Each structure stands twice: as C-alpha cells, then as structure tokens.
Amino acid sequence: MRIVNLHNRLVLPMLLLALSRLSIAQDAGSGTLSLSAVVADAEKNYPSIQISQEDLNVSAANIALARTAYLPRLDGVAQFNRGTRNNVFGSLLPQSIIPPMSGPVIGTNNSGSVWGSATGLLINWQPFDFGTRSARVRAAVAAKDQASAANQRTQLEVATASADAYLTVLAAMSTKRAASAAIGNWEILRTSIHALVSSQLRPGADESRIDAEKAAAVTELALADQAIANSEATLQRFLTGPIPPVLAEGKFLSEVPAVADMDAPLVLTNNPVMRERHAAVEQNASQLRSIERSWTPQFNLEAAAYARGTGAETNGQRLSGAGGLAPNVGNYVAGVNVTFPFMEFASIHAHEAAQAATLRSAKASELLTDKTLHEQFAQAQASLRTTRTIAQTTPVQRDAAQTTLNQATARYKAGLVPIDDVAQAQRLLVQAQIDDAIARLNVWRSYLHLEFIRGDVQPFLQEANR
C-alpha cells in the first residue's frame, strides 16, 4: 500500500505538469490564452511559489540537522610544537590563555626548548537526554509541515489571483464591446436623424444631442481601453510570455457554474492557512517541551585514545635532534561524564515562560483563523447566491432595454416622442448589456472565492473546462 501511495504521489504531479505544459503549448500555437493555461503558468513559474518551495527545502534540511544530534561525536587532534620544559607546582583556574604543562618539576628555569607532539581521538555519545532531542526533532518536523502548508497556501493564492486577473480582463473586454456597440448605434441613429433634420422634419438640436451622446460613448470606450490595459498588466504578472491577442471566453460570459456542493460545510483541514496555523502551534509546543527538559543531568559516554611525545627527560636532560616529534607514549580512557547545569534554572524558567506565551499566541492565532475562515465562507456563500440571482434577472433587463430602445426609436421617427427618450433608452441598453455580461462573470468570481476559502480551486477549474 505504501508503494502504491508513493507511486501516486510521484506520478500524479508529473501527469498534471505534463497536461499543463500541453495546454500552454496548444494555447501558444493557436494564439488563444485560456484560464487553465494562465493558472498552470503561474503555479509553475511565479516567484513567490519558488520562494516558498525553497523555504520548504530549508525546513526539510533542518529535520536532518536535528536528527544528527543522536549521532556520536568523534574529534581528532594532531599537534607538533617546540617549547621550554619548565614546570611548577600549583593550580590555575580554568582559562584559555596559558597553555597547560605536564610532567614533574625539574627545579630549573632556563630557555632551553624541546620538541613535543600529540595525537588522539575522542568519541562522545549521549545515550539519553530525557526527551530533549526528540522534542527538537518534532519541532523541526512541525516547522516543515508549516513550510509545506505555506507553500500550498502560496500556490492557492497565486492560482486564485491569476484566475481572478483573467476574469477581470474578460470583464473589461465586455465593457469595451458594449461601448463599441453603443458608438455604432449612435452613428446609425445620427445618420437617420441627419436626414430628418436636413428635411426640416426634426430640429437641428436633435442631431447635436446625438453627437453629444456619441462623444460620451467614445469617452466610455476610452475608459474601457484603459481598464483593459490595467487588467492585462495585472494578468501579465502571472505569465512568462506575452499575452496572446485572443483570450478564450469559454462559457464565462454565457453560462453560470453549476455548484452542487455550495451548501456543503467548510472542512478547515482542507485549507492550507489552517494547516499552517496548526503546524505553528505544534512547533511551538515541541519547542516548549524541549526547554522544559533542558534542566536535567546530561550523561555522555566518552572514550579517548591518544599518544604523546616529548624531547624532555624526567632528569632534566633534553633529547637531541628530532626527539619528541613522533608520539611514542600512548594511553586510552573510557568513562561516563555526568554534568548538571545547577545555576541555569533561572534562565531556563524565563525562557520557558517566554515560549509558553508564544505557544498561547499561536493557539489564539489558530482560533482567530478558524473564526475568520468561517466568516469568509459564509460571506462567499451569500455572495454566490446573490450573484446567481442577479445573473438570472439581467437577461430580462437586457431584452427589455432592447425592446424599449426599438420602441423609442420608432416613436421618435413617427414624431411621437422627443430625442431624449431615445437617448435614455440607448444608455439603458448599454448599461444592461454590460450588467448582463458582468453578472455571469461575478458568479464565476464568487465561485472562485468560495473554493479559495475551501482551500482548493481545482473544482472551479474543472467546472470552467467542462
């Protein structure tokens, strides 16, 4: 079973990556950019994902580093020196300035020097530590879990932001199409009114009014172009190449998503933000356990083998030549070294209190994230319901606005209504067309946000590609 799971963990990501590359290649070849290709490109190449991935690699390496504390330590040394051999009785407090001297006192004080040498190995192993090392390993594992959740959170945020940027471009393009259509309609109306004005069947002010309305529509078109440029600049941030000339609209402007599980409860463990907070709690709890077990005796099994050589004799004579350069007297020793930090209880207690406060803060942050996600989930559900209702009413408003414009135009030509009625009907139609297109996009956006709160936008992408 473990082999099958490992196979799935290795093969499925490779398959998804291959499919995403195929989708990008197809889009590039056809000159059309799809939402799935944008998300795949962003998830593969966006810098913040690469940063979080390297943070995850660091955390994985820190686990291996923490586990090395269980290994024995082996130190070696080799030394060759030449110095005087004068020695005295007495004690020195521990320090690192005066070199140690061994051997008997020879009762002289001269500057004659001799060769000396030493070589040795020391192995040190801590058989047990009352759980300190295991707590540190658990803290490192929790840190890796936190980094993994942060990596997944970054991927989720990037995927959602890139998809939202894509929908924003489509919304701006829809606005531009409506503004362009309005300019065409005003031009057609101006042509027909110009004939009536030339025949003195309508006052010249009517033609001026149409020119003013057309100028306003041109202004709206310019603003739509600006909105497209701004939204494409945001979309470009998630792409490694230039934006193709055509964006695949799919069914974003014609259909609303079928959300079968809209009322399904929120499962917090599926959200990487919640997993990240939980991992932070586990990390701080493990660090607290490590501190609590640090004021304990330390048992070390130690063994050493060493050899020394000296050019000084016990009778005060010196060996000639290179005598003492080669170690010629060997020793070995093995034993248990037990130490206890008696006076560290104050600092350990203060460190323990600080870590306990950090742990309480992490738990409070986890609880706050729980409440925030539930609040955002309820708001996302309400937004999805509202946008779906609006999307059902905007086609009615659009068709009614079109009928109103047709009637107002016919009645104006018949001389029954002033030009103001036609202008007002035209403006209502343009706004209804924009509202109708954006209403469906808002449903998709609400659905995207709902799946973002749940922690996985794949259902959204699958529905978009269905």
N, C-alpha and C positions, 0 to 999 in steps of 0.2 A: 504493500500500500504506500509506503514512504517513497519507493522508487517511482510509482505512478504519479504521486503528487509532485515529486521533483521534476519528472518529465513534463507535467503540465505547466509548472512554474517556468520552465525554460523554453518550452515550445510555443506556448500561447503568446507571450510578449513578442517573440520573434515573428510569429504569424501576423499579429496586429501591426507590427512595424512594417512588414513587407506590404500589407494591404494599404497602409497609409502612404508608403512610397509609390505604390502603383496608382493610387488615387491622385497624388500630386503630379505624377508624370502624365497621366491622362488629361488632367486639367491644363497642364502646361502645353500639351500638344494641341488641344482644342481651343486654346485661348480663353477658356472659361474657368472661373475660380468658384469652387463650391465651399460651403461652410465646413464640411468634413475635412477638406484639404487644408483650410486655414487652421483648424484646431490641431490637426496632425502636425503641421509645420511648427506651430507654436509650442506644442508639447515636446517636440524633438529638439528645437534649436533656441528657444527663448533663454536668455542668460540667467534669469533668476532660478530656473529649473536646474541649470548646470551648477549654480552656486549651492543650492540645497542638496544636490547629489554629492558634491564634494564634501559638504558638511556631514552627510551620511557616511561617506568613506572614512572620514576622520573618526567618527564615533565607533565604527566597526574596528578600526585600528586600536582605539583606546580600550576596547574589550580585551584584545590580545595583550595589550600592555598591562592591564590589571591582572590578568591571569599569570603573567611572568613572576608575580610575587610568590607563587607557590614553588618556583624552581629554586634549587640550591644555588648558592653563590660561590664561585671559585675565583680566587685572586692569586696572582703570581707576582713575584718581585725578583729582580736581579740587581746587584749593586757592586760597584768597584770603587774603591776610594784610597786615598793616601793621606794620613794624618798622624799627629802625635799620639803617644800612648799613655800620657799622664792621667792618673785616676786618683780620686779621693773618696774617703768615706763621707756619707751624709745623704740627705733626702732633698729632692726637688719636687715642688708642687707641679701638677700636670700643666704643661705648656708646650708650645710648638716652636720655640726659638733655639734652645740649647740642645744640640744633638746628644742622644744617650750614649753612655760609656759602660762597657762591661769589662770584667777582669779584676784582678787583685790590685791593691795599692802597692806600687813598687818603690815608693819613697823618694822619687826623683821628680825634678821639674825641669825638663830640657826640651829643646825644639827638634829633637830627632824624630823623624817620621817613618812610618812603616806602611806597607800595603795591607789593605783589608778587602774582603769580599763577602758576599752573602747571596744566597738564592733560596727561594722557598715557595710553597703553595699553601693556601688556606682555603678550606671549604667550609661553608656556613649554610645551615639549613634550619628553618623554623618549622618544627613538626606540627604545631598547633598554635592558634592565636585567638581562641575564644570567639571566632566568627568575624574578625575584623576584615580579613582579606575577602571572604565570601561576600560580605556586605559591600565592599568596594567593587567587586565584580558585578554584583546585582545593580549597583548604581550605574556602572558603565553600560550594562545591558539596557537599563531603563533609558539612559541617555541616547543609546542607538535607536530604541523604539520611538523616542521623542523626535529624533532627527528623521527617522523614516516617515513618521506622521507629518512632520513639517514638509518633507519632500512631496508627499501625496497632497498636502494642502496647497502647496505652491502649484502643482500640476493642475489641481482642481480650479484654483483661482485663474491661472493662465488660460485654461480651456474655456472657462466661463467668460472671461474678459474678451478673448478673441472672438467667441461666438457672438457676444453682445455687440462688438465693434462691427461685425459683419452685418448683423440685423440693422444697426444704425445707418450703415451705408445704404442698405435697401430702402430704409425709410426716407432718407434724403433723396434718393433717386425717384421714389414715388411722388414726393412733393414736387420735384422738378418736372416730372411728366404731367402732373396736373396743371402746373403753372404754364408749361408749354402749350398744353391743350387750350387753356384759357386765352392765351395770346392768339392762337388760331381762331378761336370762336369770336373774339373781339374783332379780329381783322375781317372775318366773314360778315359780321354784323355791321361793321363800319362801311364795307363796300355797298351793302344793301341800303343802308341809311343815306350814304352819299348820293345814291341815285334818287332817293326820295327828296333829299334836300335840293339837289340840282333841279328837280321838277317842281320845287317850291311846295311840295306836299308836306314837308316837315321843316321846322325851324332849324337854322344852322347851329343853334346851341346844342341840338341833339348830337350832331356829329362831333362837336367839341367835347361833349360829355363822354362819348365813346373813345375818343383819343386819350382822354384823361384816364379812363378805366384801363385801356390797353397799356398806358405808361405805368400804371400801378402794377399790372400783371408782369411787365418787364422787370420792375423792381423786385417782385416776388421771385421771379426766375433767377435773378442775380443772387438773391439771398439763398435760394436753393442750391445754386452752384457753389456758393461759399460753404454751405452745410456739407455738401458732398466732399469738397476739398478737405474740410476739417475732419470729417469722419474717415476718409481714406487715409489721412495722415495717421490717425489712431490705428487703423487696420494695418497699415504698412509696418508698424512697430512689431507686429507678431509674425511677419513674413520675412523670409530670407531673400526673396527675389521681388521684382516689381509686381504691382497689381495688374493682372490681365485686364484687357478692355471690357470684358463682359463678366458679370457676376451671376452665377446660377441662382435664380429666384426660387426654383423648386416650387413648393406649394405654400411658401410663407405668405404670399400675397393673395392666395386663392382659397386656402383651407385653414382650419384651426386644428390644433393637435388633439388627438383622442387620448385623454388622460384617464385611464381606467382606475388607477390607484390614487387619485387625488386626495381622497379622504383616508388613506391608509395612515396609521400612526407613524410618528417620527421615531426612527431607531438611531439613537445617539451614537452607538458604537460604529455605525457606518460613516460617521462624519470624521474626517481626519483632524479637524480642530479639537474635537472632544477627545480623540485618542492622544493627541499631543498634550493636552492638559492632564490627562490621566497618567501619561508617561512621566510628566514633570513631577507629579505627586509621588510616583513610585521612586523616582530618582532621589528626591529629597528625603523620603522615608529611609531609603537604603543608606544615604549619607549620614542620617541621624543614627542609625544602628551602628555604623562604623565608628562614629565618635563615641557612642555610649560604651563600646567595647575597647576603646583605646587605653583606658586607665586600668590595665591588667598586667600581670607579670609577662615578660617576654622570655620564652625558652628558645635557646639556639643550640643546636648540635654543631660543634666545631671540631675540626681536625686539621692539623698542620704538619707539614714535613719541610725541614729546612736544613741548610748547611752553611757553615761559615768558615772563613779562612782569615788568618792574621799573620803578619810578619813580626809580632811581638812575642817574646818568650816570658814565662812567669818569673824568671830570674832577672828580668830587666834587659836581657840581651835582645838584639834585633837580628832577624834572618836577612841574609844578604840577597842581592839580586831581586828576582820577582817573587820571592817567598811571600805567601799570603794572597797572591792574586787569584789562586784557584781555591774554592771552598774545599776543605778537607776534613771538617768535623761536622757530622750530621746528627740531627735529632728529629723526633716526631712526638706529637702530643695529640690527645683526643679528650673531649670532655663536653660538659653541658654548661652553658653560660646563661644565668638567670638574672635579669635586670627588672627593676620596677621603678617607674617614674613617680616617686613619692610626692614631690612638690608640684606636679603638673595638674593636680586635681582642680585648682582654681581656674587655670586657663581652659582646661577641658570642660569644666562646668559652664564657663562663659560661652565657649564655642558651641556646646550642646544647646544652650538657651537660644543662641542666635539661629542655629539650624532648625530648632523646633518652631521658631517664629516663621522662618522661611517655609517650612512644611505647612503650617497653618495658612499662610498666604497662598500657597499653591492649591490647597484644598478649596479655599474661598474662590480662587480664580476658576477652578473646575466647576464649582457650583454656579458661579456667575455665567460661565459659558453655557451650562445646561439651561439656565433660565433664558438667556439671550437667544439660543437656538430655537427653543420652543416658541418664544415670542415671534421671531423672524419666520418660523414655519407657519404659524397661524396667520401672520400677515401675508405670506406668499400664497397660502390657500385662498384667503379672501381676495387678493389681487387677481388670482387666476379665475375665480368665479365671476368677478366683476368684468374683467376683460372679455370673457366668453359671452356674457350677456350683452355687452356693448357691441361685440362683433356680430351678434345676431340682429341688432337693430340698425346698424349703419347701412346695410344694403337697402333697407326700406327708405331711409333718409336720402340715399343717393338717387334711387329711382324716382322718389317724389320730387327731388330737386330738379331732375332732368325733365320731368313732366311739367313742373312749374315754369321752367325756362321756355320750353316749347310753347306753352300756352301764352306766356307773357310776350314772346316774340311775335306770335300770330296776332294777338290782340293789338300789339303796338303797330304792326303793319296795317291793321284794319283801322287804326286811329282811335282805338278804344281806351288805351292806357298811355301814360307818359313814358319817356325813356327810362325814368328812374325805376320803374317796375322791372324792366328788362335787366338793367344793371344789377339790381338787388338779386334777381333770380340767378344771374350768371355767377355772382360772388358766392351765393349759397351753394351752387352746384360745385364750384371748385373746392370749397371747404368740405362739402360732403364727400367728394372723391378722395380728398386727402385723408379725411377721417376714416373712410371705409378701408383704405389700404393700411393705414397705421393701426387700425383696430385689430386686424389679424396679426400684424407684427407684434403688437402688445401682448396678445395671447401667447405667442411663442416666447416672448421675453419673460412673461410671468412663469411659464412652464420651465424655462431655463433656470430662473431663480429658485423655483421650488426644488428642482433636482440638485441645484447647488447646495441648498440647505441640507438636503438629504445626504449629500456627500458624494454623488456620482452623477455626471452629466451624460453617461452613456445612453440611458433611456431616451433622453432628449435627442441625441444624435441618431439613434435608431429610428425614432419616430420621424425625424426630418428626412431620413434617407428611404423611408418605407414607400 
